[in-house]
Amino acid sequence: MVDQSRLADVVGSTVYDSEGSKIGKVGQLYTDDQTGEPTWVSVNTGLFGTKENFVPISNASFRGDDLTVPYTKDHVKDAPSMDADGHLGVEEEQSLYRHYNLTYEAGTNGYDTDTNDYATGTGTGYDTTVGGTGDDAMTRSEERVDVGTQSQEAGRARLRKYVVTEDETHTVPVRKEKAVLDREPITDANLGDATSGAEITESEHDVVLHEERPVVEKTVEPVERVRLGTEEVQSEETVSEEVRKERIETEGDIQQR
């Protein structure tokens, strides 16, 4: 149970669930119409606090400046949806009791802040506190926008290797032999070789010709290493959100200090 001396700290405090997860911030504190005891708080949940859910404060406690409730975040977000308009009706009260498995004690009257009169009902009814401590001071509250960031998947990058075939052209010098016919006149120097055989005969003489041909061999060698990584780039985005602020005005002959 929240100590009476810290009730003024409830509105605007950050609410955490039983597992240590942040739920949201307290928007309003509701008290029992009959006893004046604090009973419910509305918690701003959802993106930028656009939704309000009711949570019992009976078993809540402060841990530093944060308010801890004995329920999970999902349990609170699944609570019956209703307007945080300053008063809980009888049916709304009963549905919250059922959601949080609390024992419902029926009363006689509920108080409606819109009409400032008592309306007959079957529940106790709840109203928001003024100042939170019951003294003669009025607490002015306002909503504060807390803007943060959350990480989410924006896409995927993949490194894939595949094979393509390309034609390459290379020029290679090659050599080849050709048969060349040389004719020599008969001289004293070669007369002996010319007349060493039979005078008239048939004969053949072969010469083997050679040539070079291009030979292609392929080898595999590494050329580079490619690695897929990530890097952060920073930019700025502008977000807008409506906030509610309470204003206090005076009536009558009041000296300002």
RAJOJO-V322465 format. One record per backbone hydrogen bond with DSSP energy under -1.0 kcal/mol. NH is the residue of the N-H (numbers start at 0). CO is the residue of the C=O. If there is no record, write none. Layout:
nh:NH co:CO
nh:NH co:CO
//
This chain:
nh:5 co:2
nh:6 co:3
nh:8 co:5
nh:9 co:6
nh:11 co:25
nh:12 co:9
nh:14 co:23
nh:15 co:66
nh:16 co:20
nh:17 co:70
nh:19 co:16
nh:22 co:14
nh:23 co:14
nh:25 co:12
nh:26 co:41
nh:29 co:39
nh:30 co:126
nh:31 co:36
nh:32 co:124
nh:35 co:31
nh:38 co:29
nh:39 co:29
nh:40 co:54
nh:41 co:27
nh:42 co:52
nh:43 co:24
nh:44 co:50
nh:48 co:45
nh:50 co:44
nh:52 co:42
nh:54 co:40
nh:56 co:38
nh:59 co:56
nh:60 co:67
nh:62 co:65
nh:65 co:62
nh:66 co:13
nh:67 co:60
nh:68 co:15
nh:70 co:68
nh:75 co:71
nh:76 co:72
nh:77 co:73
nh:78 co:75
nh:84 co:82
nh:87 co:125
nh:92 co:88
nh:93 co:89
nh:94 co:90
nh:95 co:91
nh:96 co:92
nh:97 co:93
nh:98 co:94
nh:99 co:95
nh:100 co:97
nh:101 co:96
nh:109 co:118
nh:111 co:116
nh:115 co:111
nh:118 co:109
nh:120 co:107
nh:125 co:87
nh:126 co:30
nh:127 co:85
nh:128 co:28
nh:142 co:243
nh:176 co:209
nh:193 co:189
nh:194 co:190
nh:211 co:174
nh:245 co:140
nh:253 co:251
//
